[in-house]
Amino acid sequence: MKISHVSCFATLALLFAQPATATSSMPWKSTAADQQSARALLEEIVAIPTAKGRAGVPKLVDVLAARLTEAGFSAADIVRVPITIDGEETMGLIVRYAGRNPKRRPVAMLAHMDVVDALPSYWSTDPYKPVEKDGWLYGRGTHDNKFGVTVLVSTFARLKKAGYVPDRDLLLAFSGDEETGMFSTRKVIANPLVAKAEFALNADAGGGTITADGKPIDFGMQAAEKTNATFELTATNKGGHSSMPRDDNAIYDLAAALVKLRDLKFPVIFNPITRLMTEKAAAGASGELATALRTLLDNPADADAIKVARAHPEVGTVLWTTCVSTMLKAGNAPNALAQAATATVNCRILPGTPVADVQKTITETVANPAITVKLVGEAVESPASPLRADVTAMLQNALNVSWPGAKLAPNMSSGGTEGREYRRAGIPTYGAGSLAMQPGEMRAHGTDERIPLASFYKELDYWDALIRQLGAPAKR
């Protein structure tokens, strides 16, 4: 599952300026040989189908393990985390870059090795045969998230070969099923190496947008995610012949409930991240919207301001929990009264709001004991990560290397990544990375997925700068 690197307000990167200090006067710059080596690895792993049902993740792990072993990592440093899901073996991967100081807690760097499958008939290229066209590399997973896997492994391998030793342990923590359940993610987190991490950096939840001439627009640091919860509202009835309609009718009862649900409005609730996002939105807006957002920052219950904000969902969805009906199912014959009618309702819930409270609110809003409100599947609640100045500064410093002049901003995603699993396990997690595209160019999960190679190569410089900061001795 992918949070977009492009700019929409639900994932808007707020210009949250941090004091940036240079990590060195001469930051490392990747050579053509470094870039070609990383690209070759990316093409090799994109060619391994790692969608669910393809059994490709263990093969991909073998490729990564071989690259890391050749660089000097021992067998003990490369930990495979096998797990069988629905009869298929997939795998997580943990790589330990041993540091000098065992008293310091490690930092984990996240990426996922699996992909959403692709239908070749819809693509202009074979999704599992990487192709370069006009400076873009096409292939399933190029963006989501095999480029992240590649730059992390390439950087670990190059630094190891060069003899670099960090002050504390640095970890790669890769998932094999982020797109389809995150069971391997949880198993990776439970490993003692990862469980004691001070914080995590998610290569699947960073990046930003640039103009057509390459000027930075927004770069985000995901620090929170909404909870994704799906409910089924079901009305039941004894049914009967359609020639004898009655006032009690499952379809009409459900329809009445959905009208009430449409009118349900959750309150405005700010956390430190959404407050900063709203301050930025207010500064960039004009007229009544700017006034409304500033009013809500002072008084989240102001009815007039809420009305204005609700007319701008591209801004408002970070302010409140949302619930919307997305699917309907009713009846079994055109000449019979329905015995059951069911609506699927998808909710995106603000961090800190229990799913059970939302379910209760829906039940009370419907106010019909004949309609059940049932949670479908699992809804994983996840807190927001605290905004740490030291982490933000390190990420900003790395961004300065790849995109000078860009400013980093915390954001909250309405989508989902494995960052939610780390946060709920008590490991603060932040989006990291500098892969940049123009607005509207992101194709993760879609047809003709691709990444710009020029930006991909910049990622090598970014992660070198960041890892050297993470591995630097603690300041006293």
Long-range contacts (C-beta under 8 A, 24 or more apart in sequence): 1-178, 1-179, 1-415, 1-416, 1-417, 2-143, 2-144, 2-145, 2-204, 2-415, 2-417, 2-444, 2-445, 3-204, 3-205, 3-222, 3-225, 3-413, 3-415, 3-416, 3-417, 3-431, 4-415, 4-442, 4-444, 5-143, 5-206, 5-207, 5-208, 5-209, 5-220, 5-435, 5-436, 5-437, 5-442, 6-209, 6-437, 6-439, 6-440, 6-441, 6-442, 7-208, 7-209, 7-217, 7-218, 7-439, 8-314, 9-277, 9-281, 9-314, 9-315, 9-317, 9-318, 10-314, 10-317, 10-318, 10-412, 10-413, 10-414, 10-415, 11-220, 11-222, 11-411, 11-412, 11-413, 11-414, 11-415, 12-218, 12-220, 12-277, 12-280, 12-281, 12-318, 12-409, 12-411, 13-208, 13-218, 13-219, 13-220, 13-221, 13-408, 13-409, 13-411, 14-276, 14-277, 14-279, 14-280, 14-281, 14-409, 14-410, 14-411, 15-218, 15-280, 15-407, 15-409, 16-276, 16-280, 16-392, 16-407, 16-408, 16-409, 16-410, 17-407, 18-389, 18-392, 18-393, 18-396, 18-407, 18-408, 19-393, 20-393, 20-396, 20-397, 20-400, 21-393, 21-397, 22-397, 22-400, 23-397, 23-465, 23-468, 23-469, 23-472, 24-468, 27-401, 27-461, 27-464, 27-465, 28-461, 28-464, 28-465, 28-468, 29-461, 30-457, 30-460, 30-461, 30-464, 34-154, 34-158, 34-460, 35-457, 35-460, 37-154, 38-150, 38-151, 38-154, 38-456, 38-457, 38-460, 39-137, 39-453, 39-456, 39-457, 41-67, 41-150, 41-153, 41-154, 42-130, 42-137, 42-142, 42-146, 42-147, 42-150, 42-456, 43-130, 43-137, 43-139, 45-113, 45-141, 45-146, 45-149, 45-150, 46-128, 46-130, 46-139, 46-140, 46-141, 46-142, 46-146, 47-128, 47-129, 47-130, 47-139, 48-128, 49-115, 49-117, 49-128, 49-140, 50-113, 50-114, 50-115, 50-141, 50-176, 51-114, 51-115, 51-116, 51-117, 51-118, 51-140, 51-179, 52-86, 52-88, 52-90, 52-114, 52-117, 52-177, 52-179, 52-180, 53-88, 53-117, 54-117, 55-88, 55-89, 57-90, 57-91, 57-113, 57-114, 57-176, 57-177, 58-82, 58-89, 58-90, 58-91, 60-113, 61-91, 61-93, 61-113, 61-176, 64-93, 64-149, 64-153, 64-174, 65-93, 67-153, 67-154, 67-157, 68-95, 68-153, 68-156, 68-157, 68-160, 70-157, 71-156, 71-157, 71-158, 71-160, 71-161, 72-160, 72-161, 73-97, 73-156, 73-157, 73-160, 79-191, 79-193, 81-176, 81-184, 81-187, 81-188, 81-191, 83-176, 83-177, 83-183, 83-184, 83-187, 85-177, 85-180, 85-181, 85-183, 85-184, 90-114, 90-176, 90-177, 90-184, 91-176, 91-184, 92-173, 92-174, 92-175, 92-176, 92-184, 92-185, 92-187, 92-188, 93-172, 93-173, 93-174, 93-176, 93-188, 94-171, 94-172, 94-173, 94-174, 94-188, 94-191, 94-193, 94-194, 95-153, 95-156, 95-171, 95-172, 96-169, 96-170, 96-171, 96-193, 97-156, 97-159, 97-160, 97-166, 97-169, 97-170, 97-171, 97-172, 97-471, 98-165, 98-169, 99-165, 99-166, 99-167, 99-168, 99-169, 99-170, 99-471, 100-165, 100-166, 100-167, 100-168, 101-167, 101-168, 101-473, 101-474, 102-169, 104-167, 104-168, 104-169, 104-198, 104-474, 105-168, 105-196, 105-197, 105-198, 106-168, 106-169, 106-170, 106-171, 106-193, 106-196, 106-197, 106-198, 107-168, 107-169, 107-170, 107-171, 107-197, 107-198, 107-199, 107-200, 107-201, 107-470, 108-171, 108-172, 108-173, 108-194, 108-197, 108-199, 108-200, 108-201, 108-422, 108-427, 109-152, 109-170, 109-171, 109-172, 109-173, 109-200, 109-201, 109-203, 109-432, 109-467, 110-173, 110-174, 110-175, 110-200, 110-201, 110-202, 110-203, 110-204, 110-418, 110-419, 110-422, 110-429, 111-145, 111-148, 111-149, 111-152, 111-172, 111-174, 111-175, 111-202, 111-203, 111-204, 112-145, 112-148, 112-149, 112-174, 112-175, 112-176, 112-177, 112-178, 112-179, 112-185, 112-204, 112-418, 113-145, 113-146, 113-149, 113-174, 113-175, 113-176, 114-175, 114-176, 114-177, 114-178, 114-179, 114-180, 115-140, 115-141, 115-144, 115-146, 115-179, 116-140, 116-144, 116-179, 116-445, 118-447, 118-449, 122-447, 123-447, 123-448, 124-448, 125-448, 127-449, 132-453, 133-450, 135-452, 135-453, 135-454, 136-450, 136-451, 136-452, 136-453, 137-450, 137-451, 137-453, 137-456, 138-448, 138-449, 138-450, 139-449, 139-450, 140-449, 141-449, 142-449, 142-450, 142-451, 143-435, 143-442, 143-443, 143-444, 143-449, 143-450, 143-451, 144-204, 144-444, 144-445, 144-449, 145-178, 145-203, 145-204, 147-435, 147-451, 147-456, 147-459, 148-203, 148-204, 148-433, 149-174, 149-203, 151-203, 151-456, 151-459, 151-460, 151-462, 151-463, 152-203, 152-463, 154-460, 155-460, 155-463, 155-464, 155-467, 156-467, 158-464, 159-464, 159-467, 164-468, 164-471, 165-471, 166-467, 166-470, 166-471, 166-472, 167-471, 167-472, 167-473, 167-474, 168-470, 168-471, 169-193, 170-467, 170-470, 170-471, 171-197, 173-197, 173-200, 175-418, 178-204, 178-417, 178-418, 182-418, 182-421, 185-418, 185-421, 186-421, 189-421, 189-422, 189-425, 189-427, 194-427, 195-425, 197-422, 197-427, 198-427, 199-385, 199-388, 199-391, 199-427, 199-428, 199-429, 199-430, 200-419, 200-422, 200-427, 200-428, 200-429, 200-430, 201-395, 201-429, 201-430, 201-431, 201-432, 201-466, 202-417, 202-418, 202-419, 202-422, 202-429, 202-430, 202-431, 202-432, 203-432, 203-433, 204-417, 204-418, 204-419, 204-431, 205-413, 205-417, 205-419, 205-430, 205-431, 205-432, 205-433, 206-395, 206-431, 206-432, 206-433, 206-434, 206-435, 207-431, 207-433, 207-434, 207-435, 207-436, 207-437, 208-403, 208-406, 208-434, 208-435, 208-436, 209-436, 209-437, 209-438, 209-439, 210-403, 210-436, 210-437, 210-438, 211-438, 212-438, 215-405, 216-403, 216-405, 216-406, 216-407, 216-436, 217-439, 218-409, 219-399, 219-403, 219-406, 219-407, 219-408, 219-409, 219-434, 219-436, 220-408, 220-409, 220-410, 220-411, 220-431, 221-392, 221-395, 221-408, 221-409, 221-410, 221-411, 221-430, 221-431, 221-432, 222-410, 222-411, 222-412, 222-413, 222-417, 222-419, 222-430, 222-431, 223-273, 223-384, 223-385, 223-387, 223-410, 223-411, 223-412, 223-429, 223-430, 223-431, 224-271, 224-273, 224-274, 224-351, 224-382, 224-383, 224-384, 224-385, 224-411, 224-412, 224-413, 224-423, 225-351, 225-382, 225-412, 225-413, 225-414, 225-415, 225-416, 225-417, 225-419, 225-420, 225-423, 226-321, 226-348, 226-349, 226-350, 226-351, 226-412, 226-413, 226-414, 226-416, 227-347, 227-348, 227-349, 227-350, 227-351, 227-353, 227-355, 227-379, 227-380, 227-381, 227-382, 227-420, 228-346, 228-347, 228-348, 228-349, 228-379, 228-380, 228-415, 228-416, 229-346, 229-347, 229-349, 229-355, 229-358, 229-359, 229-375, 229-379, 230-344, 230-345, 230-346, 230-347, 230-375, 230-376, 230-377, 230-379, 231-323, 231-344, 231-345, 231-347, 231-359, 231-362, 231-373, 231-374, 231-375, 231-376, 232-342, 232-343, 232-344, 232-345, 232-372, 232-373, 232-374, 232-376, 233-257, 233-258, 233-261, 233-325, 233-342, 233-343, 233-345, 233-362, 233-366, 233-371, 233-372, 233-373, 234-340, 234-341, 234-342, 234-343, 234-371, 234-372, 234-374, 235-340, 235-341, 235-342, 235-368, 235-370, 235-371, 236-339, 236-340, 236-370, 236-372, 237-337, 237-338, 237-339, 237-340, 238-339, 239-336, 239-337, 239-338, 239-339, 240-336, 240-337, 241-335, 241-336, 241-337, 242-334, 242-335, 242-336, 242-337, 243-335, 245-337, 246-337, 249-337, 249-338, 250-330, 250-337, 250-338, 250-339, 250-340, 250-341, 251-330, 251-331, 251-338, 251-341, 253-341, 253-368, 253-370, 253-371, 254-330, 254-341, 254-342, 254-343, 254-371, 256-368, 257-343, 257-366, 257-368, 257-371, 258-325, 258-343, 260-365, 260-366, 260-367, 261-323, 261-325, 261-345, 261-362, 261-365, 261-366, 262-325, 264-323, 264-361, 264-362, 264-365, 265-306, 265-310, 265-320, 266-320, 266-321, 266-322, 266-323, 266-358, 266-361, 267-300, 267-301, 267-320, 268-296, 268-300, 268-301, 268-306, 268-309, 268-319, 268-320, 269-300, 269-319, 269-320, 269-321, 269-350, 269-352, 269-353, 270-297, 270-300, 270-319, 271-350, 271-351, 271-352, 271-384, 271-412, 272-384, 272-386, 272-387, 272-410, 273-384, 273-387, 273-410, 273-411, 273-412, 274-318, 274-319, 274-350, 274-412, 276-409, 276-410, 277-318, 277-409, 277-410, 277-411, 277-412, 278-315, 278-318, 278-319, 280-409, 281-315, 285-315, 289-315, 317-348, 317-414, 318-412, 318-414, 320-350, 321-347, 321-348, 321-349, 321-350, 321-353, 321-358, 322-347, 322-348, 323-347, 323-358, 323-362, 344-376, 348-414, 349-379, 349-381, 351-381, 351-382, 351-383, 351-384, 351-412, 352-383, 352-384, 354-381, 355-379, 355-381, 380-420, 380-421, 380-424, 381-424, 382-419, 382-420, 382-421, 382-423, 382-424, 383-423, 383-424, 384-412, 384-423, 385-423, 385-428, 385-429, 385-430, 386-428, 388-428, 391-428, 391-430, 394-466, 394-469, 394-470, 395-430, 395-432, 395-466, 397-465, 397-466, 397-469, 398-432, 398-434, 398-462, 398-463, 398-465, 398-466, 398-469, 399-434, 399-462, 401-461, 401-462, 401-464, 401-465, 402-434, 402-458, 402-459, 402-461, 402-462, 402-465, 403-434, 403-436, 403-458, 406-434, 432-466, 433-459, 433-462, 433-463, 434-458, 434-459, 434-462, 435-459
